[in-house]
Amino acid sequence: MFGLRECVVVVVAETAVVVVAVVVVAVVVVVVVVLVVVARFITLMQQKQTDVKPEALENCRSY
């Protein structure tokens, strides 16, 4: 009976370790996705700003 109880404790401990590992991986994935989306948004905003500047320069040159 004592051996069975030790086995259950070991299985529960291993399951807890796996669950914690999965949660950590999920959090890391979410953080990476958020960072990628934010970086992409920033680069898009910068591209829009740089796209506007050459047009403004061309308008100035045309005068």
MILOKOL-98792 format. One line per field, with one value per residue: residue number from 1; x, y, z of N, C-alpha, C in turn. Coordinates in Angstrom, 2 decimals. Layout:
// MILOKOL-98792
seq = NUM/...
n.u = X/...
n.v = Y/...
n.w = Z/...
ca.u = X/...
ca.v = Y/...
ca.w = Z/...
c.u = X/...
c.v = Y/...
c.w = Z/...
//
This chain:
// MILOKOL-98792
seq = 1/2/3/4/5/6/7/8/9/10/11/12/13/14/15/16/17/18/19/20/21/22/23/24/25/26/27/28/29/30/31/32/33/34/35/36/37/38/39/40/41/42/43/44/45/46/47/48/49/50/51/52/53/54/55/56/57/58/59/60/61/62/63
n.u = 0.84/1.97/3.88/2.28/1.18/3.48/4.00/1.77/2.24/4.60/3.70/1.82/3.54/5.21/3.29/2.53/4.92/5.04/2.72/3.36/5.56/4.32/2.62/4.52/5.79/3.61/3.11/5.50/5.29/3.01/3.98/6.05/4.58/3.03/5.08/6.09/3.87/3.62/6.10/5.84/3.70/4.91/6.93/5.34/4.11/6.36/7.11/4.94/5.33/7.82/7.10/5.49/7.21/9.03/7.13/6.30/8.69/8.95/6.75/7.58/9.78/8.53/7.43
n.v = -1.20/1.19/1.48/1.89/4.35/5.97/5.73/7.04/9.60/10.22/10.15/12.23/14.36/14.35/14.90/17.46/18.81/18.59/20.01/22.57/23.09/23.15/25.33/27.38/27.32/28.03/30.64/31.88/31.62/33.20/35.71/36.09/36.15/38.45/40.37/40.17/41.01/43.65/44.68/44.41/46.14/48.56/48.72/48.91/51.38/53.02/52.59/53.76/56.42/56.91/56.48/58.63/60.82/60.83/61.41/63.95/65.32/65.07/66.56/69.06/69.41/69.49/72.00
n.w = 0.00/0.78/-1.20/-3.43/-2.80/-2.89/-5.60/-6.69/-5.71/-7.07/-9.73/-9.68/-9.07/-11.34/-13.28/-12.45/-12.95/-15.73/-16.42/-15.44/-17.08/-19.60/-19.24/-18.88/-21.39/-22.99/-22.06/-22.83/-25.61/-26.10/-25.27/-27.13/-29.51/-29.07/-28.93/-31.55/-33.02/-32.08/-32.88/-35.64/-36.07/-35.33/-37.29/-39.55/-39.07/-39.16/-41.82/-43.10/-42.36/-43.57/-46.18/-46.67/-46.56/-48.92/-50.90/-50.12/-50.48/-53.25/-54.05/-53.21/-54.90/-57.34/-57.41
ca.u = 0.00/2.86/4.50/1.28/1.06/4.67/3.82/0.80/2.91/5.55/2.92/1.27/4.65/5.61/2.22/2.63/6.08/4.65/1.74/4.10/6.37/3.40/2.17/5.66/5.95/2.48/3.33/6.59/4.76/2.13/4.82/6.75/3.59/2.70/6.23/6.15/2.77/3.97/7.21/5.29/2.91/5.85/7.59/4.34/3.95/7.57/7.04/3.97/5.97/8.87/6.44/4.93/8.28/9.46/6.07/6.35/9.88/8.64/5.85/8.39/10.63/7.72/7.22
ca.v = 0.00/2.35/1.60/2.48/5.77/6.62/5.77/8.09/10.89/10.45/10.46/13.58/15.31/14.43/15.59/18.88/19.36/18.72/21.10/23.82/23.30/23.54/26.71/28.27/27.39/28.79/32.06/32.35/31.74/34.37/36.91/36.23/36.58/39.85/41.19/40.18/41.87/45.04/45.07/44.55/47.38/49.68/48.82/49.42/52.81/53.67/52.55/54.77/57.73/57.07/56.56/59.98/61.80/61.01/62.09/65.37/65.87/65.18/67.70/70.27/69.52/69.82/73.46
ca.w = 0.00/0.84/-2.53/-4.33/-2.46/-3.44/-7.05/-6.97/-5.45/-8.16/-10.94/-9.50/-9.17/-12.74/-14.00/-12.10/-13.67/-17.14/-16.52/-15.27/-18.28/-20.68/-18.96/-19.14/-22.84/-23.52/-21.73/-23.69/-26.97/-26.13/-25.18/-28.41/-30.51/-28.80/-29.33/-33.01/-33.51/-31.76/-33.75/-36.99/-36.08/-35.30/-38.59/-40.49/-38.82/-39.67/-43.29/-43.53/-42.20/-44.58/-47.48/-46.83/-46.73/-50.31/-51.66/-49.76/-51.14/-54.68/-54.21/-53.07/-56.09/-58.51/-57.43
c.u = 0.88/3.54/3.55/1.16/2.27/4.53/2.86/1.45/3.86/4.80/2.35/2.37/5.09/4.55/2.28/3.79/5.73/3.68/2.45/4.92/5.49/2.93/3.29/5.85/4.83/2.66/4.42/6.09/3.88/2.96/5.52/5.78/3.23/3.84/6.33/5.08/3.10/5.09/6.72/4.47/3.82/6.51/6.60/4.15/5.16/7.56/6.07/4.59/7.02/8.26/5.91/6.04/8.75/8.41/6.09/7.55/9.62/7.71/6.63/9.23/9.81/7.44/8.53
c.v = 1.26/2.58/2.25/3.97/6.54/6.77/6.91/9.46/11.21/10.84/11.88/14.62/15.46/15.17/17.09/19.52/19.56/19.88/22.45/24.11/23.76/24.98/27.70/28.43/28.22/30.29/32.64/32.56/32.98/35.66/37.15/36.72/38.05/40.76/41.28/41.10/43.33/45.51/45.28/45.84/48.60/49.84/49.33/50.92/53.57/53.69/53.60/56.16/57.94/57.13/57.96/60.97/61.93/61.71/63.58/66.02/66.04/66.36/69.01/70.47/69.94/71.32/74.08
c.w = 0.00/-0.51/-3.51/-4.06/-3.01/-4.95/-7.43/-6.78/-6.60/-9.43/-10.84/-9.65/-10.62/-13.56/-13.72/-12.85/-15.14/-17.32/-16.40/-16.52/-19.44/-20.48/-19.27/-20.65/-23.46/-23.26/-22.62/-25.11/-27.08/-26.12/-26.52/-29.48/-30.31/-29.24/-30.85/-33.58/-33.26/-32.67/-35.18/-37.10/-36.12/-36.67/-39.64/-40.31/-39.37/-41.20/-43.79/-43.44/-43.29/-45.98/-47.72/-47.16/-48.18/-51.15/-51.37/-50.43/-52.63/-54.94/-54.11/-54.33/-57.30/-58.57/-57.85
//
